[in-house]
Amino acid sequence: MTCARYQEWATLSLYGELEPGEERALEAHLRECGACREVREALAGTVRLLKRRSAPLPGARRAWRRWAAAAALLLGAAVARFAGRTESQAPPEPVRTAAAPLPTTALPGILETEDRLCALMAGTDPFLALEATESLGRAGTRRSTPALRAALGRPVTRLAAFRALRARGELDLARDVVPALGDPTLRRDAAAILTARRTAAALAALFAAAVRGDETCLAACRSFPASVAGPFLAEAAGREDGRGTAIGLLLSTDGDDVREVLVRLARADGWIRAEALARAAAAREARSDRFLVLALADAELGTSARDALADVPVRRLRAPLQAALREDRLRAPLAAFLQDRAGEEAARDLLAGLLGDTSLRPAAARALLAHADLRAVEPLLLAGDDLEALDALPAAVRRREIARALRSPRLRAGAVAAVSAADASVWRDLVPLLRVESLRAPVAAALSRSGATRAIPFLIPLVSPEGRDVREALVALAGVDAGETADAWNRWWNDRHLNP
């Protein structure tokens, strides 16, 4: 059976005129034939409109349905044939072919149906006018274009006519779409059309409306890609008219490239710098916070950015700061900002994440330890370098942490190296480590640095001609060199106590 027959069935199906077997056969065909599916979708609107016309006499119900179906089918067939479809099943990728001429007997009915719809569209019944406009958008020919354009001038059909012309691909950007931005009825649809184009010209039209205060167009501007928005907004920010709107969009449009453009503009223009920083600080929005982070890391904008953020808590910027600290070029200046704000817990949390960076560890550790944040102790002791940073701790806390670390096999080596003259009281924790041969030399040196003379009796038994480190520690603690053997040092020790 041909597609033409199935298309007739499709129309009759809309009126419930098919037998169950015919309905099943139609549905099976529509699942496979895209051309017939499109015809049925186009016919649905027309049939719905025709069904709403005044009802025929009761005895003529089935005949009226057949007439309506035939009229709708004629219009649908015209659209299908004018689109270049044939009666054979359409392939998966439709190919435009030369259309067979319509039978001369069908043409008057097609034109009459389209004329009826055009008349309804211009009529006084608003519901029928809307239905006719939508139907012509789905199934009309270019012959009805003037009527649709006339419908643009009527408030009741303006939106439906605009959408019908859009569906038919007959809207002109300059003549129809851009002026529609000034019409509250059409604005949202026009903005959607321009947004889909993703061009600088489309953005310029939306931007002009946004400058006039249109929020719909302002939101549409934000959806443009950075490759289009960046250059356009950079130019717009240099003009007096709309530069505030341009800065707002540079802060809120997707893409870090757009924020980089704003950073460059802020370097060169003091007004843009002050305006952008003030807006970003007040915005409380992720894209604006990213700009603030970039400004903090910029050598020229850093000071101004810190001033703008004086009353902004670090916890608000935590997420963009975390992301930026993973970038090598931003890490050092942002670490300096966090050190200045180390009194805030969020800043200390971020500084703790920098303790694995050898170049930033000393300064980050000092900032943490200055606020009694002991998370820096273990990384410092494990690394075994930058141990001077522990000096930032209060003396009593420092001694307590070193004594605790000396009892940990993991931290012991670093703790021994950290002992200084201020840590004499940890000698009791150091002495047991003298029994560990691998630690004997550094422990002896640590006892020497601490000045813990109480450790002398524990060092003497370990003196030997080969144990120079122990002997040097004894010399430093005792102030004399009693010899190279333990016996010599025992005699010195006994003489000292017998003859004080």
Helices and strands as residue ranges (DSSP letters): H 3-14, H 20-32, H 34-51, G 58-60, H 61-82, H 107-121, H 126-139, G 142-144, H 145-151, H 158-167, I 173-177, H 178-180, H 187-197, H 200-211, H 215-221, H 226-237, H 243-252, H 256-268, H 270-283, H 286-297, H 302-308, G 314-317, H 318-324, H 328-340, H 345-352, H 361-370, G 374-376, H 377-383, G 387-392, H 395-406, H 412-418, G 421-426, H 427-430, G 431-435, H 437-450, G 453-455, H 456-459, G 460-462, H 468-478, H 486-498
